[in-house]
């Protein structure tokens, strides 16, 4: 099946350039703003929706855990369908850009509705949460999958991809900083002490920013490389090839683990700062640092990975980050030192997050090298699926831990505080250890030029 829209042709509306792989500066900035748009609302959801549901909407923590797990696993499955649609889409705007145009408005509206709670019974509130959160996740799939598929279509040059990956890391970083550092102060300022009103208004502000950035992404970024029309290959064999793509499979596992860790840390940090550290003000530092340090790593990662390769660079960064995390429980009383160590560890972890963006694009070249077809949409949908699965598992873990510990926002027990403390340290360290094992199997370091030459030779 091919998606076609009125006034379309079989290629993008942009003419070819004399330098087809030249990515202009504004395109790089716009691509980064595209990740800001995709990430802003999703980071607010990851950082504060569990808090909003339990402390504002007053829903049971265990029920919220099931909500996160079921809703996100469902819309993770949607990602594969969206990926297949992207591979079959042909419009005068290209393959990916129409999705930014037509999804921007409904996604922005759903963001506000997700942070709005209704009057009624707990069952009615929970049903409303299921509907709004699930629809938001589905619409996010129609943004995130085409967005990831866009990078390998923009350029085949590895250096340019590293630059685009860095621009994307900057966008992610800014979205995290704004979502995590500004949300609680803005909730208080705009809500005037009413958190229910404050969250709805903050979501409205973020929705406007998201809409503007998505429309700019549609208008500014160009598609230069993609396959011819698919010849009707069945879905099963396409997915089978994807699973046999070692570069893609390593990226998928590494990214999934990263977002399990990310979901755990985002969800538990507010509880940790308030109940364990007894310092609510630390929320505005700890949460932005979780991936806000991507802003710095975006500039240093290309230089580091150029020298070390992705595999060795990620392994060293993760080992150092684990060592630093192990010192944190011993210095909780020294807030300044705690934050300094935490920030250094966050920078190291952010290097590995920056690498994921380039790995995902490189996996497309590896796929073409092995199977003779790029399948950008399907491969990108698999990576988007990994973020959904990871966040679903990570957030659900924290919600279930709170539920099993008997967390009550009105009277927090010592056992609940102990569970929060263990979750803050234990899950991230364990997950990073597994990531080290996974990234050791990355196959692309030092192979880019060889792969590009062999692919080019087939067309001569």
Residue pairs with C-beta under 8 A, 6 or more apart in sequence:
1 88
2 88
2 89
2 90
2 229
2 230
3 85
3 88
3 89
3 90
3 91
4 90
4 91
5 91
5 92
5 93
5 98
7 92
8 90
8 91
8 92
9 90
9 92
10 90
10 229
11 90
12 92
12 93
12 94
12 95
12 222
12 223
13 92
13 93
13 94
14 94
14 222
14 223
14 224
16 224
17 224
20 224
20 225
21 155
21 156
21 157
21 160
21 224
23 154
23 155
23 160
23 163
23 164
26 220
27 154
27 220
27 221
27 222
28 163
28 164
28 167
29 167
30 216
30 217
30 219
30 220
30 221
31 150
31 151
31 154
31 164
31 167
31 168
31 171
31 217
31 221
32 167
32 168
32 169
32 170
32 171
33 171
33 213
33 216
33 217
34 100
34 147
34 150
34 168
34 171
34 213
34 214
34 216
34 217
34 221
35 147
35 167
35 168
35 169
35 171
35 172
35 175
36 171
36 172
36 174
36 175
36 209
36 213
37 104
37 143
37 171
37 175
37 209
37 210
37 211
37 213
37 214
37 217
38 140
38 143
38 144
38 147
38 175
39 171
39 172
39 175
39 176
39 179
40 175
40 178
40 179
40 206
40 209
40 210
40 213
41 107
41 108
41 111
41 136
41 140
41 179
41 203
41 206
41 207
41 210
42 140
43 175
43 176
43 179
43 180
43 266
44 111
44 115
44 179
44 183
44 202
44 203
44 206
45 114
45 133
45 136
46 262
46 263
46 266
46 267
46 391
46 395
47 179
47 180
47 183
47 266
47 267
47 269
47 270
47 287
48 183
48 184
48 199
48 270
49 114
49 115
49 133
50 61
50 64
50 68
50 267
50 395
50 398
50 399
51 270
51 271
52 115
52 117
52 199
53 59
53 64
53 67
53 129
54 60
54 61
54 64
54 402
54 407
54 409
55 195
55 409
56 117
56 195
56 196
56 199
57 117
57 125
57 129
58 122
58 125
59 122
59 125
59 126
59 129
60 122
60 403
61 399
61 400
61 402
61 403
61 407
62 399
62 400
62 402
62 403
62 404
63 126
64 129
64 399
65 395
65 396
65 397
65 398
65 399
65 400
65 402
65 403
66 396
67 126
67 129
67 130
67 133
68 133
68 392
68 395
68 396
68 399
69 392
69 393
69 395
69 396
71 130
71 133
71 134
71 137
71 392
72 137
72 388
72 389
72 391
72 392
72 395
73 388
73 389
73 392
74 134
74 137
75 134
75 137
75 138
75 140
75 141
75 388
76 385
76 388
76 389
76 392
77 385
78 137
78 138
78 141
79 141
79 144
79 145
79 381
79 382
79 384
79 385
79 388
80 239
80 378
80 381
80 382
80 385
81 381
82 99
82 141
82 142
82 145
82 146
82 377
82 381
82 384
83 145
83 149
83 377
83 378
83 379
83 380
83 381
83 382
83 384
84 235
84 238
84 377
84 378
84 381
85 377
86 95
86 96
86 99
86 145
86 146
86 149
86 376
86 377
86 378
86 380
86 381
87 95
87 227
87 230
87 375
87 376
87 377
87 378
88 229
88 230
88 377
89 95
89 96
89 98
89 99
89 377
90 229
91 97
91 98
93 101
93 218
94 153
94 222
94 223
95 146
95 149
95 153
95 223
95 226
95 376
95 377
96 146
96 147
96 149
96 150
96 153
96 223
96 377
97 146
97 150
97 217
97 218
97 221
97 223
99 142
99 143
99 145
99 146
100 143
100 146
100 147
100 214
100 215
100 217
100 218
101 215
101 218
103 139
103 142
103 143
103 214
104 143
104 210
104 211
104 214
104 215
104 218
105 211
106 139
107 136
107 139
107 140
107 142
107 143
107 210
107 214
108 207
108 208
108 210
108 211
109 207
110 132
110 135
110 136
110 139
111 136
111 203
111 206
111 207
111 210
112 200
112 203
112 204
112 207
113 132
113 136
114 132
114 133
114 136
114 203
115 199
115 200
115 202
115 203
116 132
116 199
116 200
116 203
117 125
117 128
117 129
117 196
118 124
118 125
118 128
137 388
141 381
141 384
141 388
143 214
144 384
144 387
145 377
145 380
145 381
145 384
146 377
146 380
147 217
147 380
148 360
148 380
148 381
148 383
148 384
149 376
149 377
149 379
149 380
149 381
150 221
150 223
151 161
151 164
151 165
151 168
151 357
151 360
151 361
152 161
152 225
152 361
152 364
152 365
152 374
152 376
153 223
153 224
153 225
153 226
153 376
154 160
154 164
154 221
154 222
154 223
154 224
154 225
155 161
155 164
155 224
155 225
156 225
156 365
156 452
158 358
158 362
158 448
159 302
161 358
161 361
161 362
162 301
162 302
162 305
162 306
162 358
163 302
164 357
164 361
165 298
165 301
165 302
165 354
165 355
165 357
165 358
165 361
166 298
166 299
166 301
166 302
166 354
167 298
168 357
169 294
169 295
169 297
169 298
169 301
169 350
169 353
169 354
169 357
170 294
170 295
170 298
172 291
172 294
172 353
173 291
173 292
173 293
173 294
173 295
173 296
173 298
173 350
174 295
176 287
176 288
176 290
176 291
176 292
176 294
177 288
177 292
177 295
178 206
179 206
180 266
180 283
180 284
180 287
180 288
180 290
180 292
181 284
181 285
181 287
181 288
181 292
183 202
184 283
184 284
185 284
186 198
186 201
186 202
186 205
187 195
187 198
187 199
187 201
187 202
188 198
189 198
190 197
190 198
190 201
190 202
190 205
191 197
191 198
191 199
191 201
192 198
225 374
226 374
226 376
227 373
227 374
227 375
227 376
238 375
238 378
239 378
241 367
241 370
241 371
241 375
242 248
242 367
242 375
242 378
242 379
242 382
243 249
244 370
245 363
245 366
245 367
245 370
245 371
245 379
246 366
246 441
246 443
247 359
247 362
247 363
247 366
247 367
247 442
247 443
247 444
248 363
248 366
248 367
248 379
248 382
248 383
250 359
250 438
250 439
250 441
250 442
250 443
251 356
251 359
251 360
251 363
251 383
251 386
252 382
252 383
252 385
252 386
253 386
253 438
254 314
254 352
254 356
254 359
254 435
254 438
254 439
255 356
255 359
255 360
255 383
255 386
255 387
255 390
256 386
256 387
256 389
256 390
257 390
257 431
257 434
257 435
257 438
258 352
258 353
258 356
258 390
258 431
258 435
259 386
259 387
259 389
259 390
259 391
259 394
260 390
260 391
260 393
260 394
260 397
260 427
260 431
261 390
261 394
261 427
261 428
261 431
261 432
262 290
262 291
262 390
262 391
262 394
263 390
263 391
263 392
263 393
263 394
263 395
263 397
263 398
264 394
264 395
264 397
264 398
264 423
264 427
264 428
264 431
265 290
265 394
265 424
265 427
265 428
266 287
266 290
266 394
266 395
267 394
267 395
267 398
267 399
268 398
268 420
268 423
268 424
269 283
269 286
269 287
269 290
269 424
270 283
270 287
271 398
271 402
271 407
271 420
272 286
272 420
272 421
272 423
272 424
273 279
273 280
273 281
273 282
273 283
273 286
274 280
274 283
275 412
275 416
275 417
275 420
276 332
276 417
276 420
276 421
276 424
277 332
277 335
279 335
282 335
282 339
285 339
286 339
286 342
289 342
289 343
289 346
290 346
291 346
291 349
291 350
291 353
292 346
293 343
293 346
293 347
293 349
293 350
294 350
294 353
294 354
296 347
296 350
297 347
297 350
297 351
297 353
297 354
298 354
300 351
301 351
301 354
301 355
304 313
304 351
305 313
305 351
305 355
305 358
308 316
309 445
309 446
310 355
310 358
310 359
310 439
310 442
310 444
310 445
311 439
311 440
311 442
311 445
312 445
313 351
313 355
314 351
314 352
314 355
314 435
314 436
314 439
314 442
315 436
315 439
315 440
317 348
317 349
317 351
317 352
318 348
318 349
318 352
318 432
318 435
318 436
318 439
319 436
320 345
320 348
321 345
321 348
321 349
321 432
322 429
322 432
322 433
324 341
324 342
324 344
324 345
324 348
325 345
325 425
325 428
325 429
325 432
326 429
327 341
328 338
328 341
328 342
328 345
328 425
329 421
329 425
331 337
331 338
331 341
332 338
349 432
352 435
352 439
356 383
359 442
359 444
360 379
360 380
360 383
362 444
362 448
363 379
363 383
363 444
364 374
364 375
364 376
364 379
364 380
365 374
365 448
365 451
365 452
365 455
366 443
366 444
366 451
367 373
367 374
367 375
367 379
368 374
368 455
369 451
369 454
369 455
372 458
394 427
397 423
397 427
398 423
401 419
401 420
401 423
402 416
402 419
402 420
404 419
405 413
405 415
405 416
405 418
405 419
405 420
406 413
406 415
406 416
407 413
407 416
407 419
408 416
444 451
